[in-house]
Amino acid sequence: MIAIQFLTRLPTPRVTVTGEAFAQSMRWFPAVGLIVGVLVAAAAWAGAQVDPWVASLLALLTWVGVTGGLHLDGLGDIADATGAAHKDRDRLLAVLADPHLGSFGAIAIALQLAAKLVLGHAMVEAGHYEALALVPFAARIGPLLWTRILPSLHDGLGARFRGAVRPVDLAIWGALLLLAAIAVSPAMLVAPVLMLLWAAWLRSRIGGISGDGHGGGIEVVETALMLAVLCAAALR
């Protein structure tokens, strides 16, 4: 319930929780991702009864609407911060903490939305509804990994999750990802590689993980997984 409230705009009963319970809710991020994915795939299927482009648009609107653009905001902040990284680290952190959207962030969000629209259209035309449903699930395993292997960038949202994710959580979700890949698309197995690449990029470019790093990473992994599914299908 806590994870659903945090990651989505779905109507749920409001509950008051402790900081520890909030941090532990991260263990359920992939499950929330599956809920998001099912809703996105359902919207795509419904729209496909009219036209593949309508299907892709409905899927994208559902994706953004259900999540409230939370992860897009993180992607935009990361883009703005890295655009300022050529100056100094203090400037990078200041831009990352700035709630206003800059030109780099606006471009990154626009490109991300365009990419999901085009890739969603291709997935609808190929009938990859099951894979589309699994993409948000797989991408939300990323925060569990990143919070385990990356230092906290500052004492913010990313730091609150540190220590809440256990190795057994990663093992369980990793096993479920493997089963999903076997059942639906082996291309899903590229997800851990994408997550590690994002972690390496964050460490070298920014220095650690934050809430924005989690959100931006989810967006990047989602788009890359959609592309991977399509490429794998084309090579068969």
C-alpha positions as CSV (number, residue, x, y, z in Angstrom):
1,M,0.0,0.0,0.0
2,I,2.8,2.4,0.9
3,A,4.7,1.7,-2.3
4,I,1.5,2.2,-4.4
5,Q,0.9,5.6,-2.7
6,F,4.5,6.7,-3.3
7,L,5.0,5.5,-6.9
8,T,1.5,6.1,-8.4
9,R,-1.5,8.3,-8.3
10,L,-3.9,5.4,-7.9
11,P,-6.6,6.0,-5.3
12,T,-5.7,4.2,-2.0
13,P,-6.6,4.7,1.7
14,R,-4.2,7.2,3.2
15,V,-2.1,5.8,6.0
16,T,0.4,7.3,8.4
17,V,3.7,5.4,8.4
18,T,7.0,5.6,10.1
19,G,10.2,6.4,8.2
20,E,11.3,2.8,8.6
21,A,8.1,1.5,7.1
22,F,8.4,3.9,4.2
23,A,11.9,2.8,3.5
24,Q,10.9,-0.8,3.6
25,S,8.2,-0.2,1.0
26,M,11.0,-0.1,-1.6
27,R,11.0,-3.9,-1.4
28,W,7.6,-3.8,-3.2
29,F,8.5,-1.3,-6.0
30,P,8.6,-4.1,-8.7
31,A,5.1,-5.3,-7.6
32,V,3.9,-1.7,-8.1
33,G,5.6,-1.7,-11.5
34,L,3.6,-4.7,-12.5
35,I,0.4,-2.9,-11.6
36,V,1.5,0.0,-13.7
37,G,2.5,-2.3,-16.6
38,V,-0.8,-4.1,-16.6
39,L,-2.7,-0.8,-16.8
40,V,-0.5,0.5,-19.6
41,A,-0.8,-2.8,-21.6
42,A,-4.6,-2.7,-21.1
43,A,-4.8,0.8,-22.4
44,A,-2.7,-0.2,-25.4
45,W,-4.9,-3.1,-26.1
46,A,-8.0,-1.0,-25.9
47,G,-6.6,1.7,-28.2
48,A,-5.4,-1.0,-30.7
49,Q,-9.1,-1.7,-31.4
50,V,-9.0,1.7,-33.2
51,D,-5.4,2.2,-34.4
52,P,-1.8,1.4,-33.3
53,W,-1.0,5.0,-32.9
54,V,-4.1,5.6,-30.8
55,A,-3.0,2.6,-28.7
56,S,0.5,3.9,-28.2
57,L,-0.9,7.4,-27.2
58,L,-3.4,5.9,-24.7
59,A,-0.6,3.7,-23.2
60,L,1.7,6.7,-22.8
61,L,-1.0,8.8,-21.3
62,T,-1.8,6.0,-18.9
63,W,1.9,5.6,-18.1
64,V,2.3,9.3,-17.2
65,G,-1.1,9.6,-15.5
66,V,-0.7,6.6,-13.2
67,T,2.8,7.5,-12.2
68,G,2.1,11.2,-12.0
69,G,5.3,11.9,-14.1
70,L,7.3,11.1,-11.0
71,H,10.2,9.4,-12.8
72,L,10.1,11.9,-15.7
73,D,10.8,14.6,-13.2
74,G,13.8,12.7,-12.0
75,L,15.1,12.2,-15.5
76,G,14.7,15.9,-16.1
77,D,16.6,16.8,-13.0
78,I,19.4,14.4,-13.8
79,A,19.7,15.9,-17.3
80,D,19.8,19.5,-15.9
81,A,22.4,18.5,-13.3
82,T,24.7,16.7,-15.8
83,G,24.4,19.7,-18.1
84,A,25.9,21.8,-15.3
85,A,28.5,19.2,-14.3
86,H,31.2,20.8,-16.4
87,K,31.4,23.7,-13.9
88,D,31.9,22.0,-10.5
89,R,30.4,19.5,-8.1
90,D,28.7,22.1,-5.9
91,R,27.0,23.5,-9.0
92,L,25.9,20.0,-10.0
93,L,24.3,19.4,-6.6
94,A,22.7,22.8,-6.6
95,V,21.0,22.2,-9.9
96,L,20.0,18.7,-8.9
97,A,18.2,20.1,-5.8
98,D,16.5,22.9,-7.8
99,P,12.8,22.0,-8.4
100,H,12.7,24.1,-11.6
101,L,13.0,22.5,-15.0
102,G,15.8,23.7,-17.2
103,S,16.4,23.4,-20.9
104,F,18.4,20.1,-20.6
105,G,15.7,18.6,-18.5
106,A,12.9,19.7,-20.9
107,I,14.7,18.2,-23.9
108,A,15.4,14.9,-22.0
109,I,11.7,14.6,-21.0
110,A,10.5,15.4,-24.5
111,L,12.8,12.8,-26.1
112,Q,11.8,10.2,-23.5
113,L,8.1,10.7,-24.3
114,A,8.7,10.6,-28.0
115,A,10.8,7.4,-27.6
116,K,8.0,5.7,-25.6
117,L,5.4,6.8,-28.1
118,V,7.3,5.4,-31.1
119,L,8.4,2.2,-29.3
120,G,5.0,1.7,-27.9
121,H,3.5,1.8,-31.4
122,A,6.0,-0.8,-32.6
123,M,5.2,-3.1,-29.7
124,V,1.4,-2.8,-30.3
125,E,1.9,-3.6,-34.0
126,A,3.9,-6.6,-33.0
127,G,1.4,-7.7,-30.4
128,H,3.9,-7.5,-27.5
129,Y,1.3,-6.7,-24.8
130,E,2.7,-9.1,-22.2
131,A,6.2,-7.7,-22.6
132,L,4.8,-4.1,-22.4
133,A,3.2,-5.1,-19.1
134,L,6.5,-6.4,-17.8
135,V,8.7,-3.4,-18.7
136,P,7.7,-1.3,-15.7
137,F,8.0,-4.3,-13.4
138,A,11.5,-5.1,-14.5
139,A,12.7,-1.4,-14.4
140,R,11.6,-1.0,-10.8
141,I,13.9,-3.7,-9.7
142,G,16.6,-1.2,-10.5
143,P,16.1,1.0,-7.3
144,L,16.6,-2.1,-5.2
145,L,20.0,-2.7,-6.8
146,W,21.1,0.9,-7.0
147,T,20.4,1.5,-3.3
148,R,22.6,-1.5,-2.5
149,I,25.6,-0.7,-4.6
150,L,25.8,3.1,-4.9
151,P,26.6,5.6,-2.2
152,S,24.0,8.1,-1.3
153,L,24.5,11.4,-3.1
154,H,23.0,13.4,-0.2
155,D,20.8,13.0,2.9
156,G,17.6,12.8,0.9
157,L,15.1,10.3,-0.5
158,G,17.8,8.0,-1.9
159,A,19.5,7.8,1.5
160,R,16.3,6.9,3.3
161,F,16.1,3.6,1.4
162,R,19.7,2.6,2.3
163,G,19.7,-0.5,4.4
164,A,16.0,-1.3,3.7
165,V,16.7,-3.6,0.8
166,R,18.0,-7.1,1.7
167,P,19.9,-9.5,-0.6
168,V,16.9,-11.8,-0.4
169,D,14.7,-9.1,-1.9
170,L,17.0,-8.8,-4.9
171,A,17.1,-12.6,-5.2
172,I,13.3,-13.0,-5.2
173,W,12.7,-10.3,-7.7
174,G,15.6,-11.5,-9.9
175,A,14.2,-15.0,-9.9
176,L,10.7,-13.6,-10.9
177,L,12.3,-11.6,-13.7
178,L,14.0,-14.7,-15.0
179,L,10.7,-16.6,-15.0
180,A,9.0,-13.7,-16.8
181,A,11.8,-13.5,-19.4
182,I,11.5,-17.3,-20.1
183,A,7.7,-17.0,-20.4
184,V,7.4,-13.8,-22.4
185,S,10.6,-12.5,-23.8
186,P,14.3,-13.4,-23.2
187,A,15.1,-9.8,-24.0
188,M,14.0,-9.0,-20.4
189,L,17.2,-10.6,-19.2
190,V,19.1,-7.5,-20.4
191,A,17.5,-5.5,-17.6
192,P,20.3,-6.3,-15.0
193,V,22.9,-5.2,-17.5
194,L,21.1,-1.9,-18.1
195,M,20.8,-1.3,-14.4
196,L,24.5,-1.9,-13.8
197,L,25.3,0.5,-16.7
198,W,23.1,3.2,-15.2
199,A,24.8,2.6,-11.8
200,A,28.3,3.0,-13.4
201,W,27.2,6.1,-15.2
202,L,25.8,7.7,-12.1
203,R,28.9,6.9,-10.1
204,S,31.3,8.3,-12.7
205,R,29.2,11.3,-13.7
206,I,27.3,12.3,-10.5
207,G,29.0,10.4,-7.8
208,G,26.1,8.5,-6.2
209,I,22.4,7.8,-6.1
210,S,19.5,10.1,-5.1
211,G,15.7,10.1,-5.6
212,D,16.3,11.7,-9.0
213,G,18.8,9.0,-9.9
214,H,16.2,6.3,-9.1
215,G,13.5,8.0,-11.2
216,G,15.8,8.8,-14.1
217,G,17.1,5.3,-14.1
218,I,13.6,3.7,-14.2
219,E,12.8,5.8,-17.3
220,V,16.0,4.9,-19.1
221,V,15.7,1.2,-18.3
222,E,12.0,1.2,-19.4
223,T,12.8,2.7,-22.8
224,A,15.9,0.5,-23.3
225,L,13.9,-2.6,-22.4
226,M,11.2,-1.7,-25.0
227,L,13.9,-1.4,-27.6
228,A,15.5,-4.6,-26.5
229,V,12.2,-6.5,-26.9
230,L,11.7,-5.2,-30.4
231,C,15.3,-5.9,-31.5
232,A,15.1,-9.5,-30.1
233,A,11.8,-10.1,-32.0
234,A,13.3,-8.7,-35.2
235,L,16.3,-11.0,-35.0
236,R,14.2,-14.2,-34.6
